[in-house]
Amino acid sequence: VQLQASGGGLVQPGGSLRLSCAASGFAFRNYYMSWHRQAPGKQRELVATITLGRNTNYADSVKGRFSVSRDNVVNTVFLQMNSLKFEDTAVYYCAARRIHYGPYDYWGQGTLVTVSS
């Protein structure tokens, strides 16, 4: 089982990034997917979720700026991040769980997003 996150990098405030998380080794289409982030010195927080039916939810801090999507053909979940702010700087992780609102079964390794001028 593997969740391979990619797409992080250095971006200026107001810029955009698109994160990807490629899944393998499990039935991706049957899993609820989510993105989380952890900023330096802070706890990990939930950023966005997407259900099997592609319903989405977002943390208040990213609503209107971030968009989560999934492609069950290539077993990948995406996070489009627009209008990035300094406070979006964090390591971003993807996660998968088989049961809605249940424990997370799998975690990716994280990709670093740095918003800086």
N, C-alpha and C positions, 0 to 999 in steps of 0.2 A: 504494500500500500504506500502510495506517495502522493503528496500535495506539493507541487513545485510552484512557488510564487515567484513572480518576476515583474519587471517594469518600474521598479523604484529608481530614484535618482535625485539629483539636485535640480530644483526649479525655483524660479523667482515668484514672489507673491503675485497672485492674479493669474498664474500660469496653470497648465493642465498636465495631468499624467494619467495613463491608463495602466492599471495593474492587471495581471493575469495570474490565474492559479490553475495549473494543469493537473488533473487527477488521473490516477492509474491504480489498478489493483483492486478496485471495488466498483459496485454498480452505481456510478455517479448519478444517473438519472433518478435514482430512488433516495437520494440524500438531500436534506436541507443544507444549503450552503450559506456561509456567512463570512464577513470580513471583520476583523478586530484590529485594534492598534494599541501600541504601548509607547508612550512618550517617556523620555528620560525622567526617572524619579517618580513616575506615576503608575497606577495600576492599569492593567489591560482593560480596554473598554470595547464594547460592541459598537461597530460602525454601521453595518448594513446586513440585511438578511434577504434571502430569496428562497421561496418555497418551491416545491415540485411543480406547482402550477404557475410559477413565475410571479407570484405576489411578492411585493417588496416592502421593507420597512427600514427606516433610517434613524440614527441618533439625531436629536434635535440640532446638534452642532454642525451637521453636514447636510441637512435637508435642503433641497433646492440647488445644491452644489455637486453632490456625488450621485452616481447612478450605478446600481448593481445589475448585472445581467448574467445569463448562463447560456451555454451552447452544449446541448446534450450529445451532439454529433462528435464534437472534438473533446468532450469531457472537460470543459474549462469554464470557470467563473471569472467574471471581469468586474473591475471597479473603475469606472470613469470618474476622475476627480477634476473638477473645474474650480476656478476662482479660489485657488489654494491660498491659505493663510499661514502665517508663521506657526500658529498653534496646531496646524495639521502635521507638523514634523513628528515622526514616530516610525517605529517598525510596524509594518502592516502584515497581518497574518490571515490566512484563510483557514476555515475549519469546516468540517462536515459532520452531520449527525443524521442518524437513521430515523430517530423519533423527534417529531416536532416538539420543541421545548424540553427535550431530553438532554442527557449529557452529550458532550462532543466526543465523537468517536475518533476523529483524525484531525491533526493540525499540520499546517505547512510550516516551513522553516523561517518564514518572514522575509520581507524585503523593505529596505530602508528608504523612506521618503524624507527629504530634507528641503524645507522651504526657507530660502534665505536670499537676501539681496546682495 
